[in-house]
């Protein structure tokens, strides 16, 4: 019966039980009758009820406290005008009512022929016979007022029955015929909907629905009643949505509103009706509208005016950095070689060599005629670092008792004429065969090209061939 009594399990006392019952008839029509005899009725039971012109049969659809609420909703007063229930329908009552129902379809076809003969602008929708077969109600729909006095006389003489004409709307006509809606359920107008409210196209606009008559119209040819179900929720949600009556003015051109998501509070705009839509928040739209009212244009839709150019530059820079990191090949990392340390002190050798006195090294083989390499008179001899053996550890001398880190000296260049004499107490490493002659000799042996150098040999005694090593 498409009705559920959700208060039936509450166990209301019998003293407080409501004695009025809701009865449903053909076409979804519902009326209220009083159960004066306190019959034990259940939902769906056929009952015989009193009508002004006899009796009729209907089905129990609702009873109890819910009936009181429905009567308050439909503004029906609980007074003496409410008719009574006779009894529960028996088998004889049902057979007589079935015979009356079998006359409805033939009567409808004949009635439509009579209407065409009289040339009346009306549409016969349905016919309902009473259970006692004493009266028939003819339901019709028409756009204008129809004078059907002659039609009633013709119908009463044709069917030998009392005739009642009742005009209904297209929505009520669809409810009486019934059917299945696009939602897959039975039509609301033929099940539970009683009051038909006006449905306008503004309800579809507020809900951002396409104004397509084929999709918004129901089986009655009018706008669907379900468009009003969620209208109040949408009306509350659009209170904070800004009204955009004209396109937004930007440096890229006017931006026209295309779509609004009410619940996510997003609005889509497009430049010059392009297919690319840009979504921005409602707060941003309010800011742009306030700026446009002052006669100014915004740079873009998505950026604030105070930092539009800076944000664009920063964004482009970040995008380029991400692209470089994405497509750049990772270069192999080179391992750094640890610098050697002195085994005795644990310090780096350059620090140790800076504290110790280093013997004077020979000058390079530059000819004495070069003016840029000549040193002035009185200047000390220029030292030259040999980077080849820089990181090698020096072996201590056994006789001297101290670490000797000297390398084989290269031949010295001729001294200047006014150069000071060498100190006589400079100790020379013994066993050095690379130098021949006296220490104070100014004519050293020239360096031989291609000759290998060897480390100094250990002291093995005086060398008779070297008079300077004493």
C-alpha positions as CSV (number, residue, x, y, z in Angstrom):
1,X,0.0,0.0,0.0
2,X,3.1,2.3,-0.1
3,X,2.4,3.3,3.5
4,X,4.4,2.5,6.6
5,X,3.1,3.1,10.2
6,X,6.3,3.9,12.0
7,X,4.4,4.4,15.3
8,X,2.9,0.9,15.4
9,X,5.5,-0.5,17.7
10,X,5.3,2.2,20.4
11,X,2.5,0.4,22.4
12,X,0.1,3.4,22.8
13,X,-2.7,2.7,25.3
14,X,-6.1,1.8,23.9
15,X,-7.8,4.7,25.7
16,X,-5.7,7.1,23.8
17,X,-6.1,5.3,20.4
18,X,-7.4,7.5,17.6
19,X,-10.6,6.1,16.3
20,X,-10.4,7.6,12.8
21,X,-9.1,5.4,10.0
22,X,-7.6,6.4,6.6
23,X,-9.3,4.6,3.7
24,X,-7.8,4.5,0.1
25,X,-9.9,4.3,-3.0
26,X,-9.2,4.0,-6.7
27,X,-6.7,6.3,-8.2
28,X,-4.9,7.0,-4.9
29,X,-7.8,9.0,-3.4
30,X,-7.8,8.9,0.4
31,X,-10.6,9.7,2.8
32,X,-11.1,9.5,6.6
33,X,-13.8,7.5,8.3
34,X,-14.6,6.9,11.9
35,X,-14.5,3.4,13.4
36,X,-17.4,3.7,15.7
37,X,-17.8,0.0,16.3
38,X,-14.1,-0.4,17.2
39,X,-13.5,-3.1,14.5
40,X,-10.2,-5.0,14.6
41,X,-8.8,-3.6,11.4
42,X,-5.4,-4.2,9.7
43,X,-3.7,-2.3,6.9
44,X,-5.0,-3.6,3.6
45,X,-8.4,-4.9,4.8
46,X,-11.4,-4.1,2.5
47,X,-14.1,-2.3,4.4
48,X,-17.6,-1.0,3.5
49,X,-17.9,2.7,4.2
50,X,-20.8,5.2,4.2
51,X,-21.1,7.7,1.3
52,X,-23.7,10.4,0.7
53,X,-25.4,8.3,-2.1
54,X,-25.0,4.8,-0.7
55,X,-22.0,2.7,0.2
56,X,-18.6,2.1,-1.2
57,X,-15.7,-0.2,-0.7
58,X,-12.1,0.8,0.1
59,X,-8.9,-0.4,1.7
60,X,-7.5,0.5,5.1
61,X,-4.2,2.4,4.5
62,X,-3.4,3.9,7.9
63,X,-4.7,4.0,11.4
64,X,-3.6,5.2,14.9
65,X,-1.7,8.4,15.8
66,X,-0.4,8.9,12.3
67,X,-3.9,9.5,11.1
68,X,-4.2,12.4,13.5
69,X,-1.0,13.9,12.1
70,X,-2.3,13.5,8.5
71,X,-5.5,15.2,9.3
72,X,-3.7,18.2,10.9
73,X,-1.5,18.4,7.8
74,X,-4.5,18.4,5.4
75,X,-6.5,20.7,7.7
76,X,-9.4,18.3,8.2
77,X,-11.3,18.9,11.4
78,X,-12.5,16.0,13.7
79,X,-16.2,16.7,13.8
80,X,-19.5,15.1,13.0
81,X,-19.1,15.4,9.3
82,X,-16.7,12.4,9.2
83,X,-18.7,9.4,8.0
84,X,-18.6,5.9,9.6
85,X,-17.3,2.5,8.7
86,X,-20.0,-0.1,8.4
87,X,-18.2,-3.4,8.4
88,X,-15.4,-5.4,6.9
89,X,-16.3,-6.3,3.3
90,X,-17.4,-9.9,2.8
91,X,-17.3,-12.1,-0.3
92,X,-20.7,-11.0,-1.6
93,X,-19.7,-7.3,-1.3
94,X,-16.5,-8.0,-3.2
95,X,-18.3,-9.8,-6.0
96,X,-20.8,-7.0,-6.5
97,X,-18.0,-4.5,-6.6
98,X,-16.1,-6.5,-9.1
99,X,-19.2,-6.4,-11.5
100,X,-19.3,-2.7,-11.2
101,X,-15.6,-2.3,-12.0
102,X,-16.0,-4.4,-15.2
103,X,-18.3,-1.7,-16.5
104,X,-15.7,1.1,-16.3
105,X,-13.7,0.5,-19.4
106,X,-16.6,0.1,-21.8
107,X,-18.3,3.2,-20.3
108,X,-15.1,5.2,-20.8
109,X,-14.9,4.4,-24.5
110,X,-18.5,5.2,-25.1
111,X,-18.3,8.4,-23.1
112,X,-15.4,9.6,-25.3
113,X,-17.5,9.0,-28.4
114,X,-20.3,11.1,-27.0
115,X,-17.9,13.9,-26.2
116,X,-16.7,14.0,-29.8
117,X,-20.3,14.1,-31.1
118,X,-21.0,17.1,-28.9
119,X,-17.7,18.7,-29.9
120,X,-16.7,19.5,-26.4
121,X,-13.1,20.5,-25.7
122,X,-12.5,18.1,-22.8
123,X,-10.6,14.9,-22.2
124,X,-12.2,12.0,-20.3
125,X,-9.6,10.5,-18.1
126,X,-11.2,7.9,-15.8
127,X,-14.5,6.6,-14.6
128,X,-15.2,5.1,-11.1
129,X,-18.3,3.2,-10.2
130,X,-19.6,2.9,-6.7
131,X,-19.6,-0.6,-5.1
132,X,-23.5,-0.5,-4.9
133,X,-23.6,0.3,-8.7
134,X,-25.8,3.3,-8.1
135,X,-23.5,6.2,-9.2
136,X,-20.6,6.8,-11.5
137,X,-18.0,9.6,-11.3
138,X,-16.6,10.9,-14.5
139,X,-13.1,12.5,-14.3
140,X,-12.1,14.8,-17.1
141,X,-9.5,17.5,-17.7
142,X,-9.9,20.7,-19.8
143,X,-8.1,24.0,-20.3
144,X,-11.2,26.2,-20.2
145,X,-14.6,26.0,-18.6
146,X,-16.9,23.5,-20.3
147,X,-20.7,23.5,-20.4
148,X,-21.5,19.8,-20.0
149,X,-25.2,20.0,-19.0
150,X,-26.3,18.3,-22.3
151,X,-23.5,15.8,-21.8
152,X,-24.8,14.7,-18.4
153,X,-28.3,14.1,-19.8
154,X,-26.9,12.0,-22.6
155,X,-24.7,9.9,-20.2
156,X,-27.5,9.4,-17.7
157,X,-29.9,8.2,-20.5
158,X,-27.2,6.0,-22.1
159,X,-26.0,4.1,-18.9
160,X,-29.1,4.4,-16.7
161,X,-27.1,5.6,-13.8
162,X,-26.6,8.8,-11.8
163,X,-23.7,10.8,-13.2
164,X,-21.2,13.0,-11.4
165,X,-18.7,15.1,-13.4
166,X,-15.4,16.1,-11.7
167,X,-12.7,18.1,-13.2
168,X,-9.1,17.2,-12.3
169,X,-5.7,18.6,-13.3
170,X,-3.1,16.9,-15.4
171,X,-1.1,16.0,-12.3
172,X,-4.1,14.3,-10.7
173,X,-4.8,12.6,-14.0
174,X,-1.3,11.1,-14.0
175,X,-1.9,10.0,-10.4
176,X,-5.1,8.2,-11.2
177,X,-3.6,6.4,-14.2
178,X,-0.3,5.5,-12.4
179,X,3.0,4.5,-13.8
180,X,6.8,4.1,-13.2
181,X,9.0,7.2,-13.0
182,X,12.5,7.7,-14.3
183,X,13.8,7.0,-10.8
184,X,12.5,3.4,-11.1
185,X,9.8,3.8,-8.5
186,X,6.0,4.2,-8.7
187,X,4.8,7.7,-9.3
188,X,4.7,9.9,-6.2
189,X,1.3,11.4,-7.2
190,X,-0.2,7.9,-7.3
191,X,1.2,6.7,-4.0
192,X,1.7,9.2,-1.2
193,X,1.6,12.7,-2.7
194,X,-1.6,14.5,-1.9
195,X,-1.0,18.2,-2.2
196,X,0.3,19.3,-5.6
197,X,2.3,22.5,-5.4
198,X,3.3,24.8,-8.2
199,X,6.7,24.0,-9.8
200,X,8.4,26.7,-11.7
201,X,11.5,26.8,-13.9
202,X,13.3,28.8,-11.3
203,X,13.6,25.7,-9.1
204,X,15.6,24.1,-11.9
205,X,17.8,27.2,-12.3
206,X,18.6,27.3,-8.6
207,X,19.8,23.7,-8.7
208,X,21.9,24.3,-11.9
209,X,19.9,21.9,-14.0
210,X,19.8,22.1,-17.8
211,X,16.5,23.6,-18.9
212,X,15.6,20.7,-21.1
213,X,11.8,20.1,-21.2
214,X,12.2,16.4,-22.1
215,X,14.2,15.8,-18.9
216,X,12.4,18.1,-16.5
217,X,8.8,17.1,-17.5
218,X,7.0,14.1,-15.9
219,X,4.4,11.8,-17.4
220,X,1.7,14.5,-16.9
221,X,3.6,16.9,-19.3
222,X,4.3,19.3,-16.4
223,X,7.5,19.9,-14.5
224,X,8.3,17.1,-12.1
225,X,7.1,17.5,-8.5
226,X,10.4,16.2,-7.2
227,X,12.1,19.5,-8.3
228,X,10.7,21.0,-5.1
229,X,12.0,18.4,-2.8
230,X,15.6,19.8,-2.5
231,X,14.8,23.4,-3.4
232,X,15.0,24.6,0.2
233,X,18.4,23.1,0.7
234,X,19.7,24.8,-2.4
235,X,18.2,28.1,-1.4
236,X,20.1,28.0,1.9
237,X,23.3,27.1,0.2
238,X,23.3,29.9,-2.4
239,X,23.0,32.7,0.1
240,X,26.8,33.1,0.2
241,X,27.3,32.6,-3.6
242,X,28.0,36.0,-5.3
243,X,25.6,37.0,-8.1
244,X,27.6,37.5,-11.3
245,X,25.5,39.6,-13.6
246,X,28.2,40.6,-16.1
247,X,31.6,39.1,-17.1
248,X,34.6,39.7,-14.9
249,X,37.1,42.2,-16.3
250,X,40.7,40.9,-16.5
251,X,43.9,41.8,-18.5
252,X,43.4,38.6,-20.5
253,X,39.9,39.6,-21.5
254,X,36.4,39.3,-20.1
255,X,35.7,36.1,-18.1
256,X,32.1,34.7,-18.4
257,X,30.5,32.5,-15.8
258,X,29.9,29.0,-17.1
259,X,29.1,26.9,-14.0
260,X,28.7,27.1,-10.2
261,X,29.2,24.3,-7.7
262,X,27.0,25.4,-4.8
263,X,28.1,23.0,-2.2
264,X,31.8,23.1,-3.0
265,X,31.7,26.9,-3.4
266,X,33.5,26.9,-6.8
267,X,32.7,28.9,-9.9
268,X,34.0,28.2,-13.4
269,X,34.8,31.0,-15.8
270,X,36.1,31.0,-19.4
271,X,37.7,33.7,-21.6
272,X,35.7,34.6,-24.8
273,X,33.6,31.4,-24.4
274,X,36.6,29.1,-24.8
275,X,36.4,25.4,-23.9
276,X,39.0,25.9,-21.2
277,X,37.3,26.7,-17.9
278,X,39.1,28.1,-14.9
279,X,37.7,27.4,-11.4
280,X,38.1,29.9,-8.6
281,X,36.5,30.2,-5.1
282,X,33.6,32.4,-4.3
283,X,35.7,34.6,-2.1
284,X,38.0,35.3,-5.0
285,X,35.0,36.2,-7.2
286,X,33.9,38.7,-4.5
287,X,37.4,40.3,-4.6
288,X,37.4,40.6,-8.4
289,X,33.9,42.1,-8.3
290,X,35.0,44.7,-5.8
291,X,38.0,45.6,-7.9
292,X,36.0,45.9,-11.1
293,X,33.6,48.3,-9.4
294,X,36.5,50.7,-8.9
295,X,37.2,50.7,-12.6
296,X,40.3,48.5,-12.5
297,X,41.1,45.2,-14.1
298,X,42.7,42.2,-12.4
299,X,45.7,40.5,-13.9
300,X,44.4,37.0,-13.8
301,X,41.5,35.2,-12.2
302,X,43.6,33.0,-9.8
303,X,46.2,35.5,-8.4
304,X,46.0,38.4,-6.0
305,X,46.7,41.8,-7.4
306,X,49.4,42.7,-4.9
307,X,51.7,39.9,-6.0
308,X,50.5,38.8,-9.4
309,X,53.8,39.3,-11.3
310,X,55.9,38.0,-8.4
311,X,53.8,34.9,-8.1
312,X,53.9,34.2,-11.8
313,X,57.7,34.6,-11.9
314,X,58.1,32.4,-8.8
315,X,55.7,29.8,-10.2
316,X,57.5,29.7,-13.6
317,X,60.8,29.4,-11.8
318,X,59.6,26.5,-9.7
319,X,58.2,24.7,-12.7
320,X,61.5,25.0,-14.5
321,X,63.4,23.7,-11.5
322,X,61.1,20.7,-11.3
323,X,61.5,20.0,-15.0
324,X,65.3,20.2,-14.7
325,X,65.3,17.8,-11.8
326,X,63.0,15.5,-13.6
327,X,64.9,15.2,-16.9
328,X,68.5,15.9,-15.8
329,X,70.8,12.8,-15.6
330,X,72.4,12.3,-12.3
331,X,76.2,12.8,-12.5
332,X,78.4,10.3,-10.7
333,X,79.7,11.7,-7.5
334,X,83.5,11.7,-7.0
335,X,84.9,10.5,-3.8
336,X,87.2,12.9,-2.1
337,X,90.6,11.4,-1.3
338,X,91.6,11.8,2.4
339,X,94.7,14.0,2.9
340,X,97.6,12.0,4.4
341,X,98.4,12.6,8.0
342,X,101.7,12.2,9.9
343,X,101.8,9.0,11.8
344,X,103.8,10.5,14.7
345,X,101.7,13.6,15.4
346,X,98.5,12.8,13.6
347,X,98.6,16.3,12.0
348,X,98.6,17.2,8.3
349,X,102.0,17.4,6.8
350,X,101.7,21.0,5.5
351,X,101.2,22.1,9.1
352,X,104.2,20.2,10.3
353,X,106.4,21.4,7.4
354,X,105.5,25.0,8.1
355,X,107.0,24.7,11.7
356,X,110.2,23.0,10.6
357,X,113.1,24.8,8.8
358,X,113.4,23.6,5.3
359,X,116.7,23.7,3.4
360,X,117.1,26.1,0.6
361,X,116.2,24.6,-2.7
362,X,117.9,25.3,-6.0
363,X,116.4,27.7,-8.5
364,X,115.0,26.6,-11.8
365,X,117.0,26.2,-14.9
366,X,116.0,29.5,-16.3
367,X,118.9,31.2,-18.2
368,X,120.4,34.2,-16.3
369,X,119.7,36.5,-19.2
370,X,115.9,36.6,-18.5
371,X,115.2,39.8,-16.6
372,X,111.9,38.6,-15.1
373,X,113.6,35.7,-13.3
374,X,116.6,37.7,-12.1
375,X,116.5,38.7,-8.4
376,X,117.9,41.9,-7.1
377,X,121.1,42.2,-5.2
378,X,120.7,41.5,-1.5
379,X,117.4,39.4,-2.0
380,X,117.5,35.9,-0.5
381,X,117.3,33.1,-2.9
382,X,113.7,32.3,-4.1
383,X,112.4,29.0,-2.9
384,X,110.5,26.7,-5.2
385,X,108.0,24.1,-4.2
386,X,108.1,20.7,-5.7
387,X,104.5,19.6,-6.0
388,X,105.5,16.1,-7.2
389,X,106.7,14.8,-3.9
390,X,104.6,17.1,-1.8
391,X,102.6,14.5,0.0
392,X,105.4,12.0,0.6
393,X,106.6,11.4,4.1
394,X,110.2,12.2,4.8
395,X,112.4,9.6,6.4
396,X,114.4,10.7,9.4
397,X,118.2,10.8,9.2
398,X,120.0,8.3,11.4
399,X,123.1,10.4,12.2
400,X,121.4,13.8,12.5
401,X,118.8,12.5,15.0
402,X,116.0,14.6,13.5
403,X,113.6,14.1,10.7
404,X,115.1,15.0,7.4
405,X,112.4,15.8,4.8
406,X,114.7,17.1,2.2
407,X,114.6,16.0,-1.4
408,X,117.5,15.7,-3.9
409,X,118.4,19.2,-4.7
410,X,118.4,20.4,-8.3
411,X,121.5,22.2,-9.7
412,X,121.8,25.8,-8.6
413,X,121.7,28.8,-10.9
414,X,124.7,31.2,-11.0
415,X,124.5,33.7,-8.3
416,X,124.5,37.4,-8.9
417,X,127.7,39.3,-8.5
418,X,126.6,41.2,-5.4
419,X,124.9,38.2,-3.7
420,X,125.9,37.6,-0.1
421,X,128.0,34.6,0.7
422,X,126.5,31.4,1.9
423,X,126.5,30.4,5.5
424,X,129.2,27.9,6.3
425,X,127.3,26.1,9.1
426,X,124.4,24.8,6.9
427,X,124.3,21.1,7.2
428,X,124.1,19.2,4.0
429,X,122.6,15.7,3.8
430,X,125.3,13.2,3.6
431,X,125.6,10.7,0.8
432,X,124.3,13.0,-1.8
433,X,126.0,12.1,-5.0
434,X,124.1,14.6,-7.1
435,X,126.4,17.5,-6.0
436,X,130.2,17.4,-6.6
437,X,132.6,20.0,-5.5
438,X,132.7,22.5,-2.6
439,X,129.7,23.9,-1.0
440,X,130.8,27.4,-1.7
441,X,131.4,26.6,-5.3
442,X,129.6,28.9,-7.6
443,X,129.7,26.6,-10.6
444,X,127.3,23.7,-9.9
445,X,127.1,20.8,-12.2
446,X,124.3,21.4,-14.7
447,X,121.2,19.2,-14.6
448,X,121.3,16.4,-17.0
449,X,118.1,15.9,-19.0
450,X,116.6,12.5,-18.9
451,X,118.6,11.3,-15.9
452,X,116.6,9.7,-13.1
453,X,116.9,10.9,-9.6
454,X,117.3,8.5,-6.6
455,X,116.6,9.1,-3.0
456,X,119.6,9.9,-0.8
457,X,121.6,6.9,0.4
458,X,122.4,6.2,4.0
459,X,125.7,7.4,5.4
460,X,128.4,4.8,4.9
461,X,131.4,6.9,5.9
462,X,133.5,9.5,4.4
463,X,133.7,9.7,0.6
464,X,137.2,10.4,-0.6
465,X,135.8,11.6,-4.0
466,X,133.8,14.3,-2.4
467,X,136.1,16.7,-0.5
468,X,133.2,18.9,0.6
469,X,131.6,16.0,2.7
470,X,133.6,16.1,5.8
